[in-house]
Amino acid sequence: MGPWLWLKVNRKMPTTRFALRPIEVLLVFVGGCAGTASRLAVSLALPQHGSIPVAILLINISGAFALGWLLTSLSARGPETPRRKNLRLLLGTGFMGGFTTYSALATDAMLLFGQGSAAAALAYGLGTVALGAVATWFGMLAGARRTSSSGGAK
C-alpha cells in the first residue's frame, strides 16, 4: 500500500459543521465595499508619478500593518467572542480584504514588465511582498503593545 492510500484509509476526517450565517456574509460585504471604495479614493488622491504605482504600494503596505495590528489586538484580548468575530469579519476580512489588492499588484508588475522594465517589475513585486511582511510584523508588535499597555483582555 502506497503512502497516499494509507493516509486516505487511516485518516479521520473532521466532523465540524460549517454554517454560513447571513449576518457574517453581510459584514464581509459591507466591509469589502468600504475597503474597495477607500482603495479607489487613495488611488485617485495619489496619482502615479513615474513607472512605479506608489498608491498601490502604500495601500498594500498600510493594509498589511493594519491587518497585523487588528488581528493581534483582537486575539490578545482573549478567546473569540461574537463581537470580536464580527469586528474581524467586518474590518479584517471585509475592509482590509477590499482595501489591499494582490490583483492590482500583479497587474502593475506585469505592466512594468510589458514596458520593458523587468528589473522594476521584479523589484516592485518582491519589494511590496517583503515590505508587506515587515509592515505586518510591525502591526503585530503595535497590536501586542497596545493590548499590554491597556491591561489585557477587555
SULLINBEL-V311626 format. One record per backbone hydrogen bond with DSSP energy under -1.0 kcal/mol. CO is the residue of the C=O (numbers start at 1). NH is the residue of the N-H. E is the energy in kcal/mol with one decimal. If there is no record, write none. Layout:
co=(CO/CO)
nh=(NH/NH)
e=(E/E)
This chain:
co=(2/3/4/5/6/7/21/22/23/24/25/26/27/28/29/30/31/32/33/34/35/36/37/38/39/40/41/42/52/53/54/55/56/57/58/59/60/61/62/63/64/65/66/67/68/69/70/71/72/75/81/82/83/84/85/86/87/88/88/89/90/91/94/95/96/101/102/103/104/105/106/107/108/109/110/111/112/113/117/118/119/120/121/122/123/124/125/126/127/128/129/130/131/132/133/134/135/136/137/138/139/140/141/142/143/144/145/146/147)
nh=(6/7/8/9/10/11/25/26/27/28/29/30/31/32/33/34/35/36/37/38/39/40/41/42/43/44/45/46/54/57/58/59/60/61/62/63/64/65/66/67/68/69/70/71/72/73/74/75/76/78/85/86/87/88/89/90/91/92/93/94/95/96/98/99/100/105/106/107/108/109/110/111/112/113/114/115/117/116/121/122/123/124/125/126/127/128/129/130/131/132/133/134/135/136/137/138/139/140/141/142/143/144/145/146/147/148/149/150/152)
e=(-2.1/-2.1/-2.1/-2.6/-2.8/-1.6/-1.9/-2.5/-2.2/-2.1/-2.5/-3.0/-2.5/-2.7/-2.4/-2.3/-2.7/-2.5/-2.3/-2.2/-2.3/-2.3/-2.3/-2.5/-2.6/-2.3/-2.1/-1.9/-1.7/-1.8/-2.8/-2.6/-2.6/-2.1/-2.7/-2.4/-1.9/-2.1/-2.6/-2.5/-2.2/-2.6/-2.9/-2.5/-1.9/-2.7/-2.7/-2.4/-2.3/-1.3/-2.7/-2.3/-2.3/-2.6/-2.5/-2.8/-2.8/-1.1/-2.1/-2.3/-2.6/-2.5/-2.1/-2.6/-2.4/-1.1/-2.8/-2.6/-3.0/-2.3/-2.2/-2.4/-2.3/-2.3/-2.8/-1.4/-2.5/-1.7/-2.7/-2.5/-2.6/-2.8/-2.6/-2.6/-2.2/-2.2/-1.8/-2.7/-3.0/-2.3/-2.0/-2.1/-2.8/-2.5/-2.1/-2.5/-2.6/-2.5/-2.3/-2.5/-2.5/-2.5/-2.6/-2.6/-2.0/-2.5/-2.3/-1.3/-2.8)
